[in-house]
Amino acid sequence: MSERNITYLSDACLITCILQTGLAEEVLEAAKNIGAQGATINYARGTGIRERMGLLGVTVDEQKEVIRIIVSEDQADMVFEAMYLAGKLDTPGKGIMYVTKLEQVATYIPDSVLKKLA
Amino acid sequence: MRYSDYLNKIVVKHSTISYNLLTPTVKDGDLASLKPKKIEINASQAFKLLFPYCYTRILEQVKSVAPLVAYLMLFQILVLRQPIESALTLSGGIIAVIIGLTIFMEGLNKGLMPFGTIIGDNLPKKATMFVVLVIIGILGVGVTFAEPAIGALQAFGSSVDVKAAPYLYEILNNWTLPLVLMVGAGVGFAAIIGTIRFVKGWSLKPMIYLALVPVVILTGYAWLDPNLRSILGLAWDCGAVTTGPVTVPLVLSLGIGIANAAGKGNSSLSGFGVVTMASLFPILAVLILAIIVSFSVTPEEIITAAAAASEIAKPIPSIWEKTPLVEIILGVRAILPLVLFLLFVLFVILRSSLPNRMITIYGLTLSIIGMCIFNIGLTYGLGAIGTQTGSILPAAFMELPISKFSPIFPELVGLIIVIGFAFLMGFGATLAEPALNALGLTVQKLTEGAFKKSMLMYSVAGGVAVGIALGISKLIIGFDLATVLLPLYAIGIILTIFSSEEFVNVAWDSAGVTTGPVTVPLVLAMGLGLGNAVSAVEGFGILSLASICPIVAVLTMGLIIQIINKSHKSQFEDEEESK
C-alpha cells in the first residue's frame, strides 16, 4: 500500500454568485465556457431588498440559486466578469456575487498532472 | 502583464467604490437611522424589473396555448380547407386566455399558495384531527369552484339535445350548481381520505380498488337505464376536470404540511395519491347526483319543460348577463368563496395574521382578475375554436352543409385522418404540459433512473393521444363509452395488482396531471362540436378516455421495466454461478 499524500492547491479563489432561481443555467454555462472546472449549486431563500421595494417587490423571486465555483487566481477576474455579464447583474434585483481568497484547497489531482509539474 | 489584466482592460470598464460609503451611519446618536430605508425606484428601473417578470410568465402560457391553437387552426385551414370564422374575435379570445392564465397563475403563486402552506403547517398544531379534516373537506369544495376548467363544463351545457339525453340536459342546465357542488364534495372527500392516508401511511392499491367498486357498480346501474346512460360521459369526464392547477398544489401543500406535523412526511411518495382519489370520487359524486335527479324528475317532464322554456321568447338579457359582466361575476364567484374561507381559517381558527400582507393581497386580487379574463377567453377563444374545429372535423369523411368541399376524402381515409389528428393533438398537448415535465423529474429521482423522465413523458403522452383518438372515434362511430372504459379500467386494475407501489402511485397520478386548464376546455368544446356535427347523443367522454389510457400505458411501461430489471439481475446471477 502506497503512502497517502495530500497535495494542497494554492492561489485558489471562490466565486459565489447568488441569483434568482432560473438564472443559474446561463451563468454556469458562461463560467464553464471561459474555463471554470466545475460548480456547486444549491437553493436558498433571500430577503431584504424585496421587502423594501414595496409592491414592485413581487418582481423579485424569493427563491435563490447559489452558485459556487473554485477558480485559480489568474482565472478569477475573467470568470467573474463572464458570470456577471451572463447573469445581467447590472439590472436591479438579479443578484449579487463576490470573490473570496481561499487558504487551502485539496482534491484529487491526476498523477500525470502531478508528475508533469514536479 | 497578466492575461487576466489584459482582458479586464478590453471587455468592460471597472471601477471601485467603498461599501462604507453606501451603508448608513449613525446620525445624532439615533440608532433608528441605521434601519434601511425604502428603496426608491424610478420609471426606467421599474421597467427593467417588470419586463423580465412579465415576459417569462407570459412566455410560459404562450408556450402551453399557442402550439395547440396553431395546430387546430392550421389543420382546419390546410386539411379541412375551411377558413377560420370570426378570426379577429378568436385571436382576441386566445390572447385573453394567455393573459388571464398568466395573471391567474401569478396570483395563485403569490396569494393562494402561501395560505395553503401556512394553514398546512399550523393547523394540526392548533386544532384536533377532526377539525382539520372538516376544513380540508370544505377546502376541496372551494378549490373545485376556483378551478379554471370547471367553468368550461357549465359553459358548454346548452348544446346538449334534450330529447336524446334528457338527464344530461337537465343536469347541465338546471342543476349546474349542485353538479359543481357534488364534484367539489368528491374532491373534498378525496382530500380527506388522502390526508388520512398521508398520516397513516396506507398503501394506495387497496384504496384504488375500494374507490373503484362503487364507481363501477353505479356505472353499471346507469348503463342499464337507457335514460341515464348518456350521463356516463359527463360523470367520467368530471374526474379529469377537477385535477387542475388550483386543486393539486393547494391540497398537496396542506396534506404534506399535516403529514409533516404528524411526523410521517418523510416518505418520498407522500405527495402522490391525492390526485388519483380526487379524480375517482367526483365520478362517484356525479353518478349519485344523476341517480337522484332520475328519481326526482321523469324524462318526459324535462322534455316538456325544455320545450316550454324554448317557446317563451327569451327575455332580453340584462346587462348582468352580457359580456364582460357575466364573466366577471363568474370569476369572482369562483375565487371569492375560497379566499373568504381561507381567511376565516387563518383569522378565526389559527388566530394568526396575514403573512406579507401587501403581496398576499396583490396575489389574491390578481387571481380574481386573472380568472375573469380567463373566463372571457374561455368563451371567445378556447371554446369557440374548439367548437369550430370540432364541428367541421367530420367534413373529412362525410357531407356537411357548412363545408363546400365535403366529403374531402373518401370515407375511410377521412376517418383515419381525423383520428390521426386527434392522436397528434393529444400527444403534443400533453408533452407541452409543464406539470408532466415536473412529474417526470420526480419519477426519475424516485426510481433512481430506472424510469427515465423521457420514458414517462412519452408513455403518458402516448396514452393521452390514444385516449383522445378513442374518444373521437367513440363520437363518430357512436359506440358506448362504458364498453370501452370498463375493460380499460379492468386492465388498469390487473396491472395495478402486479405493479410495485411506486409505479402504481405514479401511474394513477399521471392521468390527473395531464389535463390542464388549456387542454380541458379545448377538448371538451371540440368533442361537443364534433358530437353535434355527427349528431351523436352527447360529446362527452373524451377526457375520461384520455385519463385511463395513460394510466394503463404507464403501468405497462413500469411492468416492462420491472421485468427487464429482473431478467438482467437473473442473467447476472447465472453468469456468477457458471463461474
Interface residues (C-beta under 8 A of the other chain):
Chain A: G22 G48 I49 R52 M53 G54 L55 L56 G57 V58 T59 V60 D74 Q75 A76 D77 M78 E81 L85 T91 P92 G93
Chain B: R2 Y3 S4 D5 L7 N8 V11 V12 P36 K37 K38 I39 I41 Q45 A46 K48 L49 L50 P52 Y53 T56 K110 M358 I359 Y362 G363
